[in-house]
Amino acid sequence: MNLRRFKVAFAAILMVGTVFTACSGEDGEDGEVGATGNANVQSYTYTVGANEWTQGAATIAVPELTKSIADNGLVSVYYTNDPLTTDTIAWRPLPYDFRTPSGSFIISNTYQIGQVDLKAYGAFSNVFSPTIPGVETYWRVVLIPASAKVAGVNEANFEEVQAVYGLTD
């Protein structure tokens, strides 16, 4: 019996030794440098139609907006009424205050898990009231987890956010 145990143990040691010593080779070449950016930073574009506003409020469903991002990350919302088909889109950060000689139009936002809530107010002739934009509007929501935040980035400047985090249109 002892000889049989010895043979089994010896065979097991040989197999383990072969597995750990049989694999040798040279390292391959390094790959090409990839594009800068951050895979954890997410950016989404939404369209809100004029009929989707109710008493100066609209909601954008953003399922990627998690509790972790809402509590510890950064949620930046930008607005434009430029057509998305143009080459130059001016993304304006919220809150956005558009002033005219007759008054101002203010858009702000709040957010919670899974959604961004938009509020639009008009202040004309010294009356401040909920306003419904009369046209289709476009929104850009950028979600940055706490682990991906870069210090010193001006979140009010979409072009800077886009360049630092490698966001594409």
N, C-alpha and C positions, 0 to 999 in steps of 0.2 A: 503494500500500500504506500509506503513512503516513497518508493521509486516513482510510482504513478503521480503523486503530488508534486514531486520534484520536476517531472517532465512537463506537467501543466504549468507550473510556476515559471519554469525556464522558457517555455513557448510564449507565455504572456509577456515576460520581460523582453524577449527578442522582438515581439510585435510592437511593443511600446517604444523601444529603442529605435526601431526602423522608422516608425512614424515621425519621431522627433528629429531624426538625423538625415532622413532621405530627402527632405525638401531644402534645397539650397539653390540659389540663383542670384542673378544680378538685379539690382533695382532698375526700373525703367526710367525713361526721361520724364522730367517734370512737364506737366501740361501747360497750355497757354493761360495767361492771366485773363480772368473773366472780367465782365463789366462790373463797375462799382455799383453799389446799391445795398439793399438789405431785404432779404427774402421775407422777413417778418413784418415789414411795413406794407400795408395794403391801401390801395386807393381805388375808389369807385365813383362813377359818374351816374347821376340820376336826372331824370326829367320830371318836372312837376307841372302839370297842365293848369291852365287858369281855372278850370272847373274842379280841381282837387283841393282848393282852399275853402275853408269854412270859417267865417268870422275872423279872418286874418291869421288862420293857423293851418298848417299842413304837416303831415307826418311822412317821413321817409323810412321805410323798413330797411334796416341794415343788419341782417342776421349775423354778420361777422363781428359786430360790436359786442364783445364778451364782457363779463363782469370784471375780469382782470384788466382789460383795457380801460373800461369805464372808471374803475377805482384807482388804477395806478399808472395807466398809460396816458396817451395824448390823443384827443379827438379834435381834428381841425376841419372846419366846414367852410367852403368857398362857394361863391355865387357868381353866375354870369347870365346875361341874356344874349350874349353873342352866340350866333349859330355854331353848333359843334362841328360843322363842316368847314369852318374857316381855318386858315393856317395860324392865325394869331387870336388866341382867346385870352381875354383879361379876366382872370379868376380873382375875385375880390373877397377878402376874409370877412367872416362874420364876427362881431356885429358889423353891419354895413349901413352907412348913413349917407343917403343921396340927397343933397340939398339943391333946391331950386329957388328962384326969387319968390315963389308963392308958398314955400314950405319945405318940408323934408319927408323922406320916406325911409323908414328904419326897418331893417331885417335883423333878427337875432335868432339864436338857437339854444336849445338845451338838448341833452341826450340822456338816454338810459339804455340798459341792456337791450340790444336788438333794434333800436330806432333812434332817429334824430327828429326832434320836433322843431318846426320853423314857426316863427311869429313875425308878422308884418304889420307895421303901424304907419299911419300917415299923420303928419302934423301940419295941417293946412288951416290958415285963418285962425290960428291959436286954438284949434281943436285937435286933440290927440285921440285917434280912434283906430280900431283894427281895420286893416286895409287888405283888399284882395288884389294881387297883381293881375292885371288884365291880359297878360300874355304868358306863353309857355316859358318857364324858367329852368335853368340848369344848375346842378349842384354837384360839388366834388367833396367827398368825405374821405379824409385821410386818417387811417387808424395806425397808431404807433404804440406798440407794447412798451412797457417800462424798460425792458432790457435793451431795446433798440434806440431809445432816445439819445440824441446827440446834443451835448450842451452847447449853448450859444447860437442855436438856429433860430432865426426870426420866423416863427410860425405864421405871422401875418403876411409874409411874403411868399406866395405860392411858388414862384420861380426858384427861390432859395431852397424851400422844402423839397421841391422836385429834384434839384441838382444834388443836394446832400444825400437824399435817400434813394436816388436813382429811379425815380418814378417816371413812367412813360405815359404818353397820352392815350 
